[in-house]
Amino acid sequence: MKSICLAILFGFITHTCFAQKPAEVMIVGCDHLNQIYKPDKPATDVLTPQGQQEIGRFTAAIARFRPDMLVVEMLPEEQPRLDSLYALYRQDKLDLATLPGGRSEVYQVAFRLGKQLQLPRIYCANAPGGTSQGILRTGQNIALYQQAGAELSKVAGAKKAALEDGSLALSRYLAAINQPEVYNLVYRLRYVTPARVTNSRFTNPDAAVDTAFVNPRYIGAELISVFKNRDYKIYSNIVTQALQIRPQRVLALFGAAHIGSLQSIFASDPEFRVVESRKYLKK
């Protein structure tokens, strides 16, 4: 009798484990298209016919992941407005060229992708917080942090310059920032190297940094905690909404600085399996 009960229990556990297949999650990095636009650099304008073709290529590439949940870098309190705009877009009643901020990747990529895949909703999953990397300017080993920043600026600057002069197409530019050799530089600058900087204070910190609880001895680690705190809130926004709809594939469209951090958080969650965007965005 005991062996029968154990067999039944084992069968139940086995069935439960296999029934709860981890959802796939892909973090897609996208530069903020409103910010990279320069009126005197036509290649940076997503609203031109060429820009529309390029953003169409980028969207078509990530569409092959076929997400059934799409989340974007907007705060949850903005959900009603996003729902309203997305409904108009799906009905071909929204002109992004006249919409304030219409160059945003939320509208140009997420709206296009959502409509193409017939997704009923796009979810807001951003969180307040974060700060400027520039508030860490002094301290023991600060040269290491400055070197990491210079290395990133050199790589990212070269790609942005190529985009601006038209030698690197927008779709290829966006694919490039989703490659590990690029986003890992950002990850090390924000989440690794600062821990080596000690014994100092932040320079002109903004209101998002609660300096009352900052320990000068661990000033670099304190900066990491500010960035990571926001990423954990973003993660929380994604997973709590996922609990409601139980998606099979989640695509999160965020600034490229979040790729490495969000991937590392989701990699530790057994209910998700990370899929790297480079699988769909070739060099």
QUIGIQUI-V48788 format. One line per field, one symbol per residue. ss: DSSP state (~ for helix, > for strand, _ for the rest). A space follows every 10 residues. Layout:
ss=???
//
This chain:
ss=_~~~~~~~~~ ~~~~~~~~~_ __>>>>>>>_ __~~~~_>__ >~~~____~~ ~~~~~~~~~~ ~~~_____>> >>>>>~~~~~ ~~~~~~~~~~ __________ ____~~~~~~ ~~~~~~____ __>>>>____ __~~~____> _~~~~~~~~~ ~~~~~~~~~~ ~~~~_____~ ~~~~~~___~ ~~~~~~~~~~ ~_~~~~_>__ __________ ~~~__~~~~~ ~~~~~~~~~~ ~~~~~~~~~~ ~~~~~___>> >>>>_~~~~~ ~~~~~~~___ _>>>__~~~_ ___
//
